[in-house]
């Protein structure tokens, strides 16, 4: 059996999506930060398909429903954010393999495309919220799976069948278990209050931190009922999927605002976890890319090659995020001080790999504020790459310098400032600095746009 496996446990409150929650999304900032870590892990794992189990997918009491559609799509229009949309491809072959493996094990399972009332191909918010953080661009094929009211042990058996289906087809499968914890933590919780809700969440977090998925099935039934949870069955199914692999589990965050518990955790091989999840995982002196995310590893290779050999490397065959098409900024620091930063607001090349190569050379040699890098500066060079999402029109009230970058325009002049910069604490600061960079005088009429970034350190 292939022991490679990736699991992600993800909360799904729409309010944590910035376009939905606005300033309220900051309340779940720990969950959002943990999801960004999970995104890096997913990218490094390079799955062939993501099996997504959602409590809000169409549900049958006595069977699991699996979506074998060719394409899937959905948006958060029901939460006043139609611009948050995801349209991945499906993987019908893998879906049918799961159905075959489950059926052979006596597990009731059916295809969503077999019924016109099951909305095959339509993603629910239990899928859309995690995907908006993990894969908004739809890079990975998705197969969505429902829960059921079958016994908890049957969910664990289904997880094992999913792993066998992936092994049989030679697929690298990432299992995304969407689900929230207790919905009854506080007197103002949406599902009412139970004094035992916090007890359930504490037990759930403890078992997952110990990777004790088997004993999730043995949590007291009255405690489960008191909690009003929606994620336990997803987590148990993930546990079955991870059986026989070398995956370790790490809980990244837990928080309980608004009376609902939100848990984010990941499970992967120790090597992958140590390489991707280590905080402050800058270059340690090994080979470029050995302990860095792919965008940063590529930028470092480009810069080191150009500064020492005066040549631009050939573009590697792009995969994962490097195959996407986005604008990108490459930022260089030494000993805490900026040493160069140049980028592109919109894509100018066929893929992100080429965008990074072009901008890395320019950041190292053409930033007018600094002289070109010298070879003796490479040893302690810190590199980050910001991959830009598509800008959208905004007003001053829509800005948050920690979450969004800003672009200001006046006629042909255009200035940009990245988000989450030290010393930039207000939208007014953002606008003033971006305008000054563009040569726009105070008081001139401005067009404002905001954008999100995926930041790789």
C-alpha positions as CSV (number, residue, x, y, z in Angstrom):
1,X,0.0,0.0,0.0
2,X,1.1,3.6,-0.7
3,X,1.6,5.2,2.7
4,X,1.5,8.8,1.3
5,X,-1.6,10.5,2.4
6,X,-2.7,14.0,3.4
7,X,-5.6,14.9,5.6
8,X,-7.0,18.4,6.4
9,X,-9.7,19.1,9.0
10,X,-11.3,22.5,8.1
11,X,-14.0,24.6,9.7
12,X,-16.6,26.1,7.4
13,X,-18.3,29.2,8.8
14,X,-18.9,31.6,5.9
15,X,-18.2,34.6,8.1
16,X,-14.5,33.7,8.2
17,X,-14.2,34.4,4.5
18,X,-13.2,38.1,4.3
19,X,-15.6,38.9,1.5
20,X,-18.5,37.6,3.6
21,X,-17.4,38.7,7.1
22,X,-15.6,41.9,6.4
23,X,-14.2,43.2,9.7
24,X,-16.0,40.3,11.6
25,X,-13.7,37.8,9.7
26,X,-10.9,39.0,12.0
27,X,-12.6,37.2,14.9
28,X,-11.6,33.9,13.3
29,X,-8.1,35.1,12.3
30,X,-6.4,32.1,14.0
31,X,-8.5,29.7,11.9
32,X,-7.7,31.7,8.7
33,X,-4.0,31.6,9.5
34,X,-4.2,27.9,10.1
35,X,-5.9,27.4,6.8
36,X,-3.1,29.3,5.0
37,X,-0.7,26.8,6.6
38,X,-2.9,23.9,5.3
39,X,-2.9,25.5,1.9
40,X,0.9,25.3,1.8
41,X,0.8,21.7,2.8
42,X,-1.7,20.9,0.2
43,X,0.4,22.5,-2.5
44,X,3.5,20.7,-1.4
45,X,1.7,17.3,-1.4
46,X,0.6,17.9,-5.0
47,X,-2.6,15.7,-4.9
48,X,-4.1,14.2,-8.0
49,X,-7.6,14.6,-6.4
50,X,-9.1,16.1,-3.3
51,X,-11.9,14.0,-1.6
52,X,-14.0,16.5,0.2
53,X,-16.5,15.3,2.9
54,X,-19.0,18.0,3.8
55,X,-21.8,17.9,6.4
56,X,-23.9,20.2,4.1
57,X,-23.7,18.1,0.9
58,X,-27.1,16.4,0.0
59,X,-27.6,13.7,2.6
60,X,-29.3,10.3,2.8
61,X,-29.9,8.6,6.1
62,X,-28.9,5.1,5.0
63,X,-26.3,5.7,2.4
64,X,-23.3,7.9,1.4
65,X,-23.7,10.0,-1.7
66,X,-20.7,10.7,-3.8
67,X,-20.6,13.3,-6.6
68,X,-19.2,11.7,-9.8
69,X,-19.7,14.9,-11.9
70,X,-17.2,15.9,-14.5
71,X,-17.2,19.5,-13.2
72,X,-18.4,21.2,-10.0
73,X,-19.1,24.8,-9.1
74,X,-20.6,27.0,-6.5
75,X,-20.4,30.5,-4.9
76,X,-21.3,32.2,-1.7
77,X,-24.0,34.4,-3.2
78,X,-26.4,33.2,-0.4
79,X,-24.0,34.9,2.0
80,X,-23.8,38.1,0.0
81,X,-20.5,37.3,-1.7
82,X,-21.2,36.0,-5.2
83,X,-17.6,36.9,-6.2
84,X,-16.4,34.1,-4.0
85,X,-16.8,31.2,-6.4
86,X,-15.0,27.9,-7.1
87,X,-15.3,25.8,-10.3
88,X,-13.0,22.8,-10.1
89,X,-13.1,19.8,-12.4
90,X,-14.3,16.5,-11.0
91,X,-12.8,13.0,-11.1
92,X,-15.6,10.6,-12.1
93,X,-13.2,7.7,-12.5
94,X,-12.0,8.1,-8.9
95,X,-15.6,8.6,-7.7
96,X,-16.7,5.3,-9.4
97,X,-13.7,3.5,-7.9
98,X,-14.8,4.7,-4.4
99,X,-18.3,3.4,-5.1
100,X,-16.9,0.0,-6.2
101,X,-14.6,-0.4,-3.2
102,X,-17.4,0.7,-0.8
103,X,-20.0,-1.6,-2.3
104,X,-17.5,-4.5,-2.2
105,X,-17.2,-3.9,1.6
106,X,-21.0,-3.8,2.1
107,X,-21.1,0.0,2.6
108,X,-24.2,1.6,1.0
109,X,-23.1,4.3,-1.4
110,X,-24.7,6.0,-4.4
111,X,-23.7,8.5,-7.1
112,X,-25.3,11.9,-6.9
113,X,-25.7,12.0,-10.7
114,X,-28.1,9.0,-10.4
115,X,-30.9,11.3,-9.1
116,X,-32.1,14.7,-10.6
117,X,-33.0,16.0,-7.1
118,X,-29.5,15.7,-5.7
119,X,-27.9,18.8,-7.4
120,X,-25.0,16.9,-8.8
121,X,-22.0,19.2,-9.3
122,X,-23.2,21.9,-7.0
123,X,-20.9,22.8,-4.1
124,X,-22.4,23.7,-0.8
125,X,-20.9,26.1,1.7
126,X,-19.3,23.3,3.7
127,X,-17.1,22.8,0.6
128,X,-16.9,26.4,-0.6
129,X,-15.5,27.9,2.6
130,X,-12.5,25.6,3.0
131,X,-11.9,25.7,-0.8
132,X,-11.9,29.5,-0.7
133,X,-8.8,29.3,1.4
134,X,-7.2,26.1,0.1
135,X,-7.9,26.2,-3.7
136,X,-10.0,29.1,-4.8
137,X,-8.5,28.9,-8.4
138,X,-9.7,25.2,-8.8
139,X,-6.3,23.7,-9.4
140,X,-7.2,20.3,-8.0
141,X,-10.0,17.9,-9.1
142,X,-12.6,17.6,-6.4
143,X,-14.9,14.7,-5.5
144,X,-17.5,15.6,-2.8
145,X,-18.9,13.1,-0.4
146,X,-21.8,13.3,2.0
147,X,-22.2,12.1,5.6
148,X,-24.9,9.6,6.5
149,X,-26.7,8.5,9.6
150,X,-25.1,5.0,9.4
151,X,-23.0,3.8,12.3
152,X,-19.8,5.7,13.1
153,X,-17.8,2.6,12.4
154,X,-19.2,2.5,8.9
155,X,-17.8,5.9,8.3
156,X,-14.4,4.6,9.3
157,X,-14.8,1.7,6.9
158,X,-15.6,4.1,4.1
159,X,-12.4,6.0,4.8
160,X,-10.4,2.8,4.3
161,X,-12.4,2.1,1.0
162,X,-11.5,5.6,-0.2
163,X,-7.8,4.9,0.4
164,X,-8.0,1.6,-1.4
165,X,-9.6,3.3,-4.4
166,X,-6.9,5.8,-4.6
167,X,-4.2,3.2,-4.3
168,X,-5.8,1.0,-7.0
169,X,-5.9,4.0,-9.5
170,X,-2.5,5.3,-8.5
171,X,-4.0,8.6,-7.3
172,X,-2.4,10.8,-4.7
173,X,-5.5,11.6,-2.6
174,X,-5.9,14.5,-0.2
175,X,-8.8,14.0,2.2
176,X,-10.5,17.3,3.2
177,X,-12.8,16.7,6.2
178,X,-15.0,19.8,6.5
179,X,-16.8,20.2,9.8
180,X,-17.3,22.4,12.9
181,X,-17.2,21.3,16.5
182,X,-19.9,22.0,19.1
183,X,-22.6,24.6,18.2
184,X,-23.6,25.1,21.8
185,X,-20.7,26.7,23.6
186,X,-22.3,29.9,24.9
187,X,-25.8,31.0,25.9
188,X,-26.1,33.0,22.7
189,X,-25.0,30.1,20.5
190,X,-27.2,29.6,17.4
191,X,-28.2,26.1,18.4
192,X,-28.8,26.8,22.1
193,X,-26.5,26.3,25.1
194,X,-25.2,23.1,26.7
195,X,-22.8,23.1,29.6
196,X,-21.3,19.9,28.1
197,X,-20.4,21.5,24.8
198,X,-17.0,22.7,25.9
199,X,-16.3,19.2,27.3
200,X,-17.0,17.6,23.9
201,X,-14.7,20.1,22.1
202,X,-11.9,19.5,24.6
203,X,-12.2,15.8,24.2
204,X,-12.3,16.1,20.4
205,X,-9.2,18.3,20.3
206,X,-7.3,16.0,22.7
207,X,-8.0,12.9,20.6
208,X,-7.1,14.5,17.3
209,X,-3.9,15.9,18.8
210,X,-3.0,12.4,19.7
211,X,-4.1,11.1,16.3
212,X,-6.5,8.8,18.2
213,X,-9.1,8.6,15.4
214,X,-10.3,5.2,16.6
215,X,-11.5,6.5,19.9
216,X,-13.5,9.3,18.3
217,X,-16.1,6.5,17.8
218,X,-16.2,5.9,21.5
219,X,-17.1,9.4,22.6
220,X,-20.2,9.2,24.8
221,X,-23.3,9.4,22.7
222,X,-25.1,11.7,25.1
223,X,-22.0,14.0,25.0
224,X,-22.2,14.1,21.2
225,X,-25.9,14.9,21.3
226,X,-25.3,17.7,23.8
227,X,-22.6,19.3,21.7
228,X,-24.7,19.7,18.5
229,X,-21.6,19.1,16.4
230,X,-21.5,18.6,12.6
231,X,-17.9,17.4,12.0
232,X,-17.4,14.2,13.9
233,X,-18.4,11.9,11.1
234,X,-16.1,13.6,8.7
235,X,-13.2,13.3,11.1
236,X,-13.9,9.6,11.7
237,X,-13.9,9.0,8.0
238,X,-10.6,10.7,7.7
239,X,-9.2,8.5,10.4
240,X,-10.2,5.4,8.3
241,X,-8.5,7.0,5.3
242,X,-5.3,7.5,7.3
243,X,-5.0,3.9,8.6
244,X,-1.9,2.2,7.5
245,X,-0.1,5.4,6.4
246,X,2.8,7.2,8.0
247,X,0.7,10.3,8.6
248,X,1.1,12.3,11.9
249,X,-1.7,14.7,13.0
250,X,-1.1,18.3,14.1
251,X,-3.8,20.5,15.5
252,X,-3.1,24.0,14.1
253,X,-5.9,26.0,15.8
254,X,-9.0,25.9,17.8
255,X,-11.3,28.8,18.7
256,X,-14.9,29.2,19.7
257,X,-16.4,32.5,18.8
258,X,-20.2,32.9,18.4
259,X,-20.8,29.7,20.4
260,X,-19.4,27.4,17.7
261,X,-16.1,25.5,17.9
262,X,-13.7,25.8,14.9
263,X,-10.9,23.4,14.6
264,X,-8.1,23.2,12.0
265,X,-5.7,20.3,11.8
266,X,-3.5,18.5,9.3
267,X,-2.2,15.0,8.9
268,X,0.7,14.1,6.7
269,X,4.1,12.3,6.7
270,X,6.5,13.7,9.4
271,X,8.9,14.7,6.6
272,X,6.3,16.8,4.8
273,X,5.0,18.3,8.0
274,X,8.5,19.3,9.1
275,X,9.5,20.7,5.7
276,X,6.3,22.8,5.2
277,X,4.9,23.6,8.6
278,X,7.9,24.7,10.5
279,X,7.5,28.3,11.6
280,X,10.1,30.8,10.2
281,X,11.2,28.1,7.7
282,X,13.6,30.3,5.9
283,X,16.7,29.1,4.0
284,X,18.9,27.1,6.4
285,X,22.0,26.7,4.2
286,X,21.0,23.4,2.5
287,X,20.1,23.1,-1.2
288,X,17.7,25.8,-2.5
289,X,14.2,24.7,-2.0
290,X,15.1,22.0,0.4
291,X,13.1,23.5,3.2
292,X,11.1,26.3,1.4
293,X,7.8,26.6,-0.4
294,X,8.0,26.1,-4.2
295,X,7.6,29.8,-5.1
296,X,10.4,30.9,-2.6
297,X,12.7,28.0,-3.6
298,X,12.4,29.0,-7.2
299,X,13.1,32.6,-6.5
300,X,16.2,31.7,-4.5
301,X,17.5,29.5,-7.2
302,X,17.0,32.2,-9.8
303,X,18.7,34.9,-7.7
304,X,21.7,32.8,-6.6
305,X,22.2,31.6,-10.2
306,X,22.0,35.1,-11.6
307,X,24.2,36.8,-9.0
308,X,26.9,34.1,-9.2
309,X,26.8,33.1,-12.8
310,X,25.1,36.1,-14.6
311,X,22.5,33.9,-16.3
312,X,18.8,33.4,-16.0
313,X,17.8,29.8,-15.4
314,X,15.5,27.9,-17.8
315,X,11.9,27.8,-16.6
316,X,11.2,24.5,-14.9
317,X,8.1,22.5,-15.9
318,X,5.5,24.3,-13.7
319,X,3.1,22.3,-11.5
320,X,0.9,23.1,-8.5
321,X,0.7,26.8,-7.8
322,X,3.6,27.5,-10.2
323,X,1.4,26.5,-13.1
324,X,-1.2,29.2,-12.2
325,X,-1.2,32.6,-13.9
326,X,-1.0,35.5,-11.4
327,X,0.8,38.7,-10.8
328,X,3.6,38.3,-8.1
329,X,6.0,40.4,-6.0
330,X,9.4,39.1,-4.9
331,X,10.6,40.8,-1.7
332,X,14.2,40.5,-0.3
333,X,15.3,41.3,3.2
334,X,18.6,41.0,5.0
335,X,18.9,41.2,8.8
336,X,15.4,42.6,9.0
337,X,15.9,45.4,6.4
338,X,14.4,45.6,3.0
339,X,16.9,44.8,0.2
340,X,14.7,44.8,-2.9
341,X,11.0,44.4,-3.9
342,X,9.7,44.3,-7.5
343,X,6.6,42.7,-9.0
344,X,3.7,42.7,-11.4
345,X,0.2,43.6,-10.5
346,X,-1.2,41.4,-13.3
347,X,0.3,38.3,-15.0
348,X,2.6,39.1,-17.8
349,X,3.9,35.6,-18.6
350,X,2.2,32.2,-19.3
351,X,2.6,30.9,-15.7
352,X,3.6,31.9,-12.2
353,X,7.0,30.2,-12.5
354,X,8.0,32.6,-15.3
355,X,6.5,35.5,-13.4
356,X,8.7,34.7,-10.4
357,X,11.8,34.2,-12.5
358,X,11.4,37.6,-14.2
359,X,10.6,39.5,-11.0
360,X,13.3,37.8,-8.8
361,X,16.0,38.9,-11.2
362,X,14.6,42.5,-11.2
363,X,14.2,42.6,-7.4
364,X,17.9,41.5,-7.0
365,X,19.3,43.9,-9.5
366,X,17.0,46.6,-10.7
367,X,15.2,48.1,-7.6
368,X,16.2,51.7,-7.9
369,X,16.4,52.2,-4.2
370,X,19.3,49.7,-3.8
371,X,22.5,48.7,-5.5
372,X,22.4,45.2,-7.1
373,X,23.0,42.3,-4.8
374,X,26.5,41.1,-4.3
375,X,27.4,37.4,-3.9
376,X,28.4,37.8,-0.3
377,X,24.8,38.9,0.6
378,X,23.2,35.6,-0.5
379,X,24.0,33.6,2.6
380,X,21.5,35.5,4.9
381,X,19.0,36.6,2.2
382,X,15.4,36.3,3.3
383,X,12.9,35.9,0.4
384,X,9.1,36.1,0.3
385,X,6.8,35.8,-2.7
386,X,3.4,37.4,-2.8
387,X,1.0,35.9,-5.3
388,X,-1.7,38.4,-6.1
389,X,-5.4,37.6,-6.4
390,X,-7.4,39.6,-8.9
391,X,-8.1,43.2,-7.8
392,X,-11.6,44.4,-7.2
393,X,-13.0,48.0,-6.9
394,X,-13.2,49.2,-3.3
395,X,-13.9,52.2,-1.2
396,X,-12.0,53.4,1.9
397,X,-14.5,51.5,4.1
398,X,-13.6,48.2,2.4
399,X,-9.9,48.4,3.2
400,X,-8.1,46.5,5.9
401,X,-4.3,46.8,5.6
402,X,-3.7,43.5,7.4
403,X,-5.9,41.5,5.0
404,X,-5.9,43.4,1.7
405,X,-3.3,45.1,-0.5
406,X,-4.4,48.3,-2.2
407,X,-4.0,49.8,-5.7
408,X,-4.6,53.5,-6.3
409,X,-4.9,55.1,-9.8
410,X,-5.1,58.6,-11.2
411,X,-5.1,58.8,-15.0
412,X,-2.1,56.7,-16.1
413,X,-0.4,56.7,-12.7
414,X,-0.8,53.6,-10.6
415,X,0.6,52.7,-7.2
416,X,0.4,49.5,-5.2
417,X,1.1,48.5,-1.6
418,X,1.1,45.0,-0.4
419,X,-0.9,43.9,2.7
420,X,0.3,43.3,6.3
421,X,3.4,45.5,6.2
422,X,5.1,46.7,9.4
423,X,4.2,50.3,10.2
424,X,1.1,50.4,7.9
425,X,-1.7,50.4,10.5
426,X,-4.6,52.1,8.7
427,X,-6.3,52.3,5.4
428,X,-5.3,56.0,5.3
429,X,-1.6,55.1,5.6
430,X,-2.0,52.5,2.8
431,X,-3.6,55.0,0.5
432,X,-1.1,57.7,1.2
433,X,1.9,55.5,0.7
434,X,0.6,53.9,-2.5
435,X,-0.3,57.3,-3.9
436,X,3.1,58.7,-3.1
437,X,4.8,55.8,-4.8
438,X,2.8,56.6,-8.0
439,X,3.6,60.3,-7.9
440,X,-0.1,61.2,-7.1
441,X,-0.4,64.4,-5.1
442,X,-2.6,64.6,-2.0
443,X,-6.1,65.6,-2.8
444,X,-6.2,64.2,-6.3
445,X,-9.2,62.1,-7.2
446,X,-8.3,58.4,-6.8
447,X,-9.6,55.1,-8.1
448,X,-9.1,52.5,-5.4
449,X,-8.9,48.7,-5.8
450,X,-8.1,46.0,-3.2
451,X,-6.6,42.6,-3.5
452,X,-5.7,39.6,-1.4
453,X,-2.3,37.8,-1.6
454,X,-1.0,34.3,-0.9
455,X,2.3,35.0,0.9
456,X,5.1,32.5,0.7
457,X,8.0,32.9,3.1
